[in-house]
Every structure is written in structure tokens, then in C-alpha cells.
Amino acid sequence: MKKTTFYVIIFLTTILLASCFSSCDGILGRNKKPLASAYAHFQEINEKYRSENFEVKLFCETQALSSASPHPIRVFPSVNNHLIVSCDAEKNEKTQGDQIYYKINSDGARVDTLYLPQDEYSPEFIDDFMVFTNYDEAYYTTWPQNGDTTKQAIKVLNEDLNWAEEKVNQKIENAKKDGKYWFFKNVTNNDNYYMQFFFYQDRQWQMLWQKLPAYRSLDRSETADRYCIDVFWTGEEDFDLPDNVNFLHFHPEEKLSYDHHIGGGNPGYSVTNWRGKAFFKTQIGGKDFNFFAPNIVVENEKFDDFKNRFYKVRDRDSGAIIFRPSFYISANGFAFYSSDSQKMYLIRKKNNQ
């Protein structure tokens, strides 16, 4: 009788321990069904990705927090059929605000790099030029065109503010009409308000000072931002998959409870769901590029017709983060990929393809 009781205690203890090991790590159940063979060859996108057709490399990485910089890596077209990649270069407190720029040719190769520490200048990309501005002075370089970082002077007009208002306005209208580029910058100094009007006319960059009676906000159509259009950026939070990505399959691995942290003073809520691998496909250079993402949960709600919403859940304490596999795909056989605001990968077709 005592021996039977002993074995019962051992059996119950084993069950309790197994339950504890399962529940203490937040796992409420495990899927015992194997992954379908059609997806066995899919790989996660990182530098361990191996393929006969593609090479995958980590192109750039930043430590800038999304709260301070929502899109810390950005890509925009430039002259000579190049792309410019702009990345927050922050690694520590000393490099906070620094920027690094990469010039990419039509084959996806990095051909130049420019590091700009944070200082009093604000750089603007305008086709062949980078225009640097601040209150005291301004200059430009031709780095986008030819890699030259030599500082070139901008001709300053009305620096002593003795032009009549009619003359100032006439010069601005003339430059808007006949100049190739123009933009405004606001300047405030000791409660005095000024406008700096930059323009490129007669093959020369010039800047005109204008004193204002009060602060005037600028529309984007009046700023240099309109000359620099991003085609790709990290940190995109969107439930819809990009048009160039197809969702193929979800393989559940473990059931767990996790939280949605809404923010903004709103209370979060908890969900119990299956976490596993999500399998996707896109096309790069006319060839299928297959990949999976780990630690994904897929939610479906009646209010939006049970559309798939993808989240990454590393553990229950970290909460759910929107997962969006985003690609910039070039017609020249390479692509940029990111699902993380702090990392961007370069994917290129191999030379033999």
C-alpha cells in the first residue's frame, strides 16, 4: 500500500513539474504536427541565409529608438541612377544625432559613404547638391553628383537688411519663376523672425535675407523636403502586407498568452493565441524569393472581415509588435528588406543568375 502511494505521488509530481515547465515560461500548449514539406527549405532573412540565387547581407543598423526617430533608415533616389541611404548613426551618447549616408549604384553596390556628425548645420539633398544651412552661414557641396565634399560658398543677398520690401519680394518672385531650385528656411533670433530664401539661378546658389513681423509657418511645397522623396524607410507600422509580398502559410508552434500595449493612456489587453512561423514570398530580379519569420502570431477579427494581422511576440512580457515584411525591389536585381526599424538588409541576385 505504501509503495503504491509512493508511485502515485511520483506520478502526480511528474505531471505537476511538466505542467510547471510548460506554464512557467508562458507556453500553454505545443503543436505536434510537423511543418509541411513544401516550406521546409524556407529560411529566415539574416546573414545566415544561403541560396543558389541570392546573397543576403546586413546593409546598415542603427540604435536610434523609434520614439526619437520613427524611420531611422531611409532610401531616396539621387542623380546618376543612384540611390542614397540615410541612416541615423547613433551608437552612443556622443554620436546621438549623427547621420551616415551611403551611395548605391544601379547594381546595388555601395560606391561611396559620407559621415556627418551632428552640428549646427542642416543638410538638404537637392539633385546634384547638398545644401547646408544655419543662422550664421550656409554652403553647398556636390557630393551626390561626384563625391566632392568641398565646401562651396553661397552668395548672400540683403545681409544687412537694407533692401526695400518691394525689392525683396520682386527678387523672390523672379527666382521662383526663373531659378532651377528654391526653398525657404525659418530663422528666429532674440525674438526676431527672419526668412532665408535659398535659390539656384545662373548656375549659382544664392541666399536672400528677409525680416518678418511675425513667425510664418512653411508648407512642405516651400521647403527643400519636396526635392527629396523617400522610396523606402524602416519602422513602417501597417497591418496590410506590401503589394509585393504574398503570405503563403502559417505553422503554429506553441500556444501562449501575450499583451497588446496600446499606449496613449489607453489600457492594454491580453490575447491567447498560437505563435509560430509565417511563410512569405516575393520576387527579386524575376525570381521567387522565399522566406519565413519566427515568433509570429496571426490575428483575425470579424470587424475587418477576418483580415490577417501579423504580430511578432518574442515573449509574453515584451508584448505584441506589428510585423510588416517590407521590400524596396529594384528592377536591376537587388532589393532592400526590413521588418525592424533598426535594421535593413540588402538582397542581391548572384552574378551567375
C-alpha positions in Angstrom: 0.0 0.0 0.0 2.8 2.4 0.9 4.7 1.5 -2.3 1.5 2.3 -4.4 1.1 5.6 -2.6 4.7 6.4 -3.3 4.3 5.7 -7.0 1.2 7.8 -7.2 3.0 10.7 -5.5 5.9 10.4 -8.0 3.4 10.3 -10.9 1.5 13.4 -9.7 4.7 15.2 -9.1 5.9 14.5 -12.6 2.7 15.8 -14.0 2.9 18.9 -11.9 6.5 19.5 -12.9 5.7 19.1 -16.6 2.8 21.5 -16.2 5.0 24.0 -14.4 7.8 23.8 -17.0 5.2 24.4 -19.7 3.2 27.2 -18.0 6.1 28.9 -16.2 7.6 30.0 -19.5 4.2 31.2 -20.7 3.7 28.3 -23.0 0.2 26.8 -22.7 0.4 24.1 -25.4 2.7 22.9 -28.2 1.8 21.8 -31.8 3.0 18.3 -32.5 2.2 18.4 -36.2 5.3 18.6 -38.4 5.9 21.5 -40.9 4.6 20.8 -44.4 7.4 19.7 -46.6 6.7 22.5 -49.1 8.0 25.0 -46.6 11.0 23.1 -45.2 13.5 24.9 -47.4 12.4 28.4 -46.4 14.8 30.5 -44.4 14.8 33.5 -42.1 16.2 36.7 -43.6 19.5 37.3 -42.0 23.2 36.8 -42.8 22.8 33.1 -42.4 20.5 32.9 -45.5 22.0 30.6 -48.1 20.7 30.4 -51.7 21.9 29.4 -55.1 20.2 32.6 -56.5 20.6 35.3 -53.8 23.0 36.7 -51.3 21.7 38.4 -48.2 23.8 41.0 -46.2 23.0 43.3 -43.3 23.4 46.7 -45.0 23.1 49.1 -42.1 22.0 49.1 -38.5 21.2 51.9 -36.0 20.5 52.0 -32.3 18.2 55.0 -32.6 14.9 54.4 -30.7 11.7 54.6 -32.7 10.3 57.1 -30.2 13.1 59.5 -31.1 13.4 58.6 -34.8 10.3 56.7 -36.2 12.0 56.0 -39.5 15.8 55.9 -38.8 16.8 54.4 -42.1 15.5 55.9 -45.3 16.2 55.4 -49.1 15.7 58.0 -51.8 16.6 58.4 -55.5 19.6 60.5 -56.5 21.4 61.6 -59.6 23.3 59.3 -61.9 20.8 56.5 -61.3 22.0 56.2 -57.8 20.1 55.7 -54.5 21.0 57.4 -51.3 20.6 55.5 -48.0 20.3 57.8 -44.9 20.9 56.1 -41.6 20.9 57.5 -38.0 24.5 56.8 -37.0 23.8 56.8 -33.2 25.8 54.3 -31.3 26.2 56.1 -28.0 25.5 59.4 -26.4 28.4 61.1 -28.3 27.1 60.1 -31.7 23.4 61.0 -31.0 22.1 62.9 -34.0 24.9 61.9 -36.3 24.0 60.8 -39.8 25.7 58.4 -42.3 24.8 58.4 -46.0 25.5 55.6 -48.5 25.5 56.0 -52.2 24.2 52.9 -54.1 24.7 52.3 -57.8 22.3 50.6 -60.2 23.7 47.2 -59.3 23.1 47.6 -55.6 26.8 48.1 -54.8 27.9 50.7 -52.2 30.1 53.2 -54.1 30.5 56.0 -51.5 29.9 56.8 -47.9 29.5 60.1 -46.1 29.5 60.6 -42.3 28.1 63.8 -40.9 28.4 64.4 -37.2 25.6 66.4 -35.6 26.5 70.1 -35.7 24.8 73.4 -36.3 24.2 72.7 -40.0 21.1 71.2 -41.5 21.8 69.2 -44.8 19.3 69.3 -47.7 19.6 66.9 -50.7 18.7 68.6 -54.0 19.7 66.6 -57.0 23.4 67.3 -57.7 23.8 69.3 -54.4 23.8 69.0 -50.7 23.0 72.4 -49.2 24.0 73.0 -45.6 22.3 75.9 -43.7 22.2 77.6 -40.3 21.7 81.1 -39.0 25.2 82.4 -39.5 26.2 80.9 -42.8 25.5 78.4 -45.5 27.4 76.4 -48.1 26.9 73.5 -50.5 28.8 70.5 -51.9 28.4 68.4 -55.0 28.7 65.0 -53.2 25.6 63.4 -54.7 26.9 64.2 -58.2 30.7 63.4 -58.0 31.6 62.6 -54.4 33.2 66.0 -53.8 32.7 67.3 -50.2 34.5 70.6 -50.7 32.6 73.4 -49.1 31.4 75.9 -51.8 30.2 79.4 -50.9 26.6 80.6 -51.3 26.2 84.2 -52.3 24.3 86.1 -49.6 22.0 89.0 -50.6 20.5 91.7 -48.3 22.7 90.6 -45.4 22.4 94.0 -43.7 18.6 94.0 -44.3 18.6 97.4 -46.1 16.7 96.3 -49.2 13.2 97.7 -49.6 10.4 95.2 -49.1 9.3 95.6 -52.7 12.8 94.7 -53.9 12.9 91.6 -51.7 9.6 90.4 -52.9 10.5 91.0 -56.5 13.7 89.1 -56.2 11.8 86.1 -54.6 9.2 86.1 -57.4 11.9 86.3 -60.1 13.9 83.4 -58.5 10.7 81.2 -58.2 10.0 81.8 -61.8 13.4 81.5 -63.4 15.5 79.6 -60.8 16.0 75.9 -61.1 15.6 75.3 -57.3 14.4 77.4 -54.4 13.2 76.9 -50.8 12.6 78.8 -47.6 14.1 78.4 -44.1 12.7 80.0 -40.9 15.2 81.6 -38.5 14.4 83.0 -35.1 17.0 85.0 -33.1 16.3 87.0 -29.9 12.6 87.1 -30.6 13.2 88.4 -34.1 11.8 86.5 -37.1 13.6 86.1 -40.4 13.2 84.1 -43.6 16.1 82.8 -45.5 15.3 82.3 -49.2 17.7 79.9 -51.0 17.7 79.6 -54.8 19.8 78.3 -57.6 19.9 80.7 -60.6 22.5 81.5 -63.2 24.5 78.4 -62.1 25.0 79.8 -58.6 23.5 79.1 -55.2 22.3 82.3 -53.5 20.5 83.2 -50.3 18.3 86.2 -49.6 17.5 87.5 -46.1 14.0 88.8 -45.3 12.9 90.2 -41.9 9.3 89.2 -40.9 6.9 91.0 -38.5 5.9 87.6 -37.0 6.7 83.9 -37.4 5.3 82.3 -40.6 4.9 78.6 -40.8 6.0 76.9 -44.0 4.2 74.5 -46.2 6.1 71.5 -47.5 5.8 72.9 -51.0 8.0 75.8 -49.8 10.8 73.7 -48.2 13.7 71.7 -49.6 11.9 68.4 -48.5 10.0 68.4 -51.7 13.2 67.7 -53.7 13.9 64.5 -51.7 11.2 61.8 -51.9 11.7 58.6 -49.9 11.0 55.4 -51.7 11.7 53.2 -48.7 12.0 53.6 -44.9 12.2 51.4 -41.8 9.8 51.5 -38.9 6.7 51.3 -41.1 3.7 50.2 -38.9 0.9 48.9 -41.1 -1.3 45.9 -40.8 -1.6 45.5 -44.6 1.2 43.5 -46.3 3.0 45.3 -49.0 1.7 44.7 -52.5 5.0 42.9 -53.5 4.7 40.3 -50.6 2.5 37.2 -50.6 1.6 35.4 -47.4 1.7 31.6 -48.0 1.4 29.7 -44.8 1.4 29.8 -41.0 2.8 26.9 -39.0 1.8 27.1 -35.3 4.4 26.0 -32.7 3.2 27.0 -29.2 0.1 28.5 -27.6 0.7 31.4 -25.2 -0.9 34.5 -23.8 0.5 37.9 -24.7 -0.4 41.5 -24.3 -1.2 44.3 -26.6 0.2 47.6 -25.3 -1.9 50.3 -26.8 -0.3 53.4 -25.3 -1.6 56.9 -25.1 -3.1 56.3 -21.7 -5.3 53.6 -23.0 -5.4 50.2 -21.2 -3.9 47.2 -22.9 -5.5 43.8 -23.2 -4.4 40.1 -23.3 -4.8 37.6 -26.0 -4.3 33.8 -26.1 -3.2 32.6 -29.5 -0.7 30.3 -31.4 2.8 31.6 -32.1 4.8 30.1 -34.9 6.5 30.7 -38.3 4.9 32.7 -41.0 5.9 32.0 -44.6 6.1 34.5 -47.4 7.2 35.0 -51.0 8.3 38.0 -53.1 10.1 38.3 -56.4 13.5 39.9 -56.9 15.0 40.1 -60.4 12.3 37.9 -61.8 13.0 35.0 -59.3 11.0 33.9 -56.3 12.5 34.8 -53.0 11.0 32.7 -50.2 11.4 33.4 -46.5 9.8 32.8 -43.1 9.6 34.9 -40.0 9.7 33.3 -36.5 7.7 34.2 -33.4 4.7 35.4 -35.3 1.1 35.4 -34.3 -1.7 35.9 -36.7 -4.9 37.5 -35.5 -8.2 37.8 -37.4 -11.2 39.9 -36.3 -14.8 39.9 -37.6 -14.9 43.7 -37.8 -12.4 43.8 -40.7 -13.6 40.6 -42.4 -11.1 38.4 -40.7 -8.1 40.0 -42.5 -4.7 38.7 -41.3 -2.9 40.9 -38.9 0.7 39.8 -38.2 2.5 40.5 -34.9 5.9 39.5 -33.6 5.8 38.2 -30.0 9.3 37.4 -28.6 7.9 36.6 -25.1 4.7 37.5 -23.2 6.4 40.3 -21.3 7.5 42.1 -24.4 4.0 42.4 -25.8 3.0 42.2 -29.4 4.7 44.3 -32.1 3.2 44.8 -35.6 5.1 42.7 -38.1 5.4 44.0 -41.7 8.0 42.5 -44.1 8.8 45.5 -46.3 10.8 45.5 -49.5 12.2 48.0 -51.9 12.7 46.0 -55.1 14.8 47.4 -57.8 14.4 46.4 -61.5 18.1 45.8 -61.5 18.1 42.6 -59.5 18.5 43.7 -55.9 16.3 44.7 -53.0 16.3 46.3 -49.6 14.4 44.5 -46.8 13.3 45.5 -43.3 10.8 44.4 -40.7 12.7 46.1 -37.9 13.1 49.9 -37.7 16.8 49.5 -36.7 18.0 47.1 -39.4 17.9 47.0 -43.2 19.2 44.1 -45.4 20.5 44.1 -48.9 19.4 41.2 -51.1 21.1 40.7 -54.5 20.9 38.1 -57.2 24.1 36.3 -57.6 26.2 37.0 -60.6 25.6 33.6 -62.2 21.8 34.3 -62.2 
